Amino acid sequence: MRVSKTWPRMVPVTYSSRPAICPARAWNAWKEAAGLADKPNSPAFRRLHLRWHTVMQGGLELESVGDVITLTGERTGIEIRFTGHSPRRGLATSSRVKGHVRIVVAKQGGWAPHSKVLARYLEIVDQWEDNALTGVL
């Protein structure tokens, strides 16, 4: 699947065993519905004209992606503030909980192998899984 807000890269995204939450099925359905199937290099989400709400040529501005995620979180009534980094952080922590090693998480999520940001995300999971007090108390 081609991904990125700023530069395109290809990542393997597997089909989920649960069709209702499958990102690959959702992406394929969106490409078909949005007429993107034959336009692999076009933006997944297009800008709308502020006044006329007509679809414009370019993709969303970088800040708009984060704004959409934050606004969607607010509208759901969830008290945690979601940002543009929430999906990546969720990928990192969920992958680590399932036992994936750091290098695999980094590659899939687009982090450098020794990213300090990724290390902070994974620390939250690792503090419970790799705790010096486990089995001591």
N, C-alpha and C positions, 0 to 999 in steps of 0.2 A: 504494500500500500504506500502511495506517495504521501508524505507528511511534511509539515513544517509551516510555521508562520512566516519565517524569513527566508529560508533556502530549502529547496526540495531535496528530500532524501527518501530512499526506499527502505521500508522495514517490513519484515514478515509478520503478518497479523493472522493468527489462526482463527478458525471458526470456533465459536463457543458451543458447548454442549447444550446450552440454554438459548434457543433461538430468540427469545424476547430481549435478551441483552447482548446479542452477538454484534460486535463492531463491524465485522466483515460483511455480514448480511445487511446491516444498516447502511454501510457505505455504498454497497452495490445498489441497494434500493434507491438511495439518494441520487447517485449518479444517473440512474435511469430516469427518475422523476424530474430531475433538474436538467436533463438533456446534456449531461457531461460525459456520457459513455464514449463518444467519439472525439472528445476534447481532453486528452489526458493532461495537458499542461495548463488548463484554465483553473482559476481559483475555485475552491469548493463552495465558498460562500461569497456572493457578490454584494457590492455596495448598492444602496438605494438612494435615489435623489431625495434630499431632505424635504423638499416641498411637494413634489409630484409622486414620490414613492415608486418611481419607475426604476427598473434594473439598469445599472450602469456597467461599463466595461470592466473596470478593475475589481480586485478583490477587496475585502475588508481592510481597513487600516490596522496596524499591529495593535494599537491600544483598544480598538473596537472588540477584538476577540476576548480580551480580558474583561471589558465592560459587559459584554453579553453574558459571560460566565458569572460575574458578580451579580448582575441584575437578576438572572435566572435563580440564583441561590437565594437572593432576598425575597423574590416573589413566592418561593416555596415556603417561606416562613422558618427556614432553618436558621438557628442562631449563629452558627459558624459562618464567617465571611469567606466565601469562595473567591478566588482570584484566577488569573490566567495560568498560574503555576499549579493550581489544585489538581488538574488531571494528571500532570507529570508526577507530582508528589504522590498521588494515589497509586499510579502505576508502580513507582519505586517501592513504596511501603507494602503494597499488596503482593508484589512479586517476591519481595524478601520474606514476607510471612509464609509464602508457599515454598520457601527453601531455595530460591534462585540466588546464585552467587553474584557478588557486586559487579563483576565484569560483564555479565550477561544483562543485568539490569541497566548498567551504563550504556551499553551498545543499543539496546532496544529503546531506551528513553532519550538518546541523543546527548548524553553527558560524556565528558572526557573521562577516561578510565580512572583517574585519580581526583575527580571533582570534589572540592570541599563542600559544595552545596549538596551533592548527592550523599556525601558522608553524613551531613547533618540530618537529612531525611531518614537515612537508614539507622542512625543512632537511636531513634525513637523505637524502632522495632528491635534492634539488637540489645538494647538495655534490658529487655525482658528475656530474650532468647539466649543471650550469652552473658548471663549475670553471674558474677563471682560468688554470690550468696546461694545460688541454686545448689541444693543438696547439702549445704552447710548448716542451715537453720532447721 
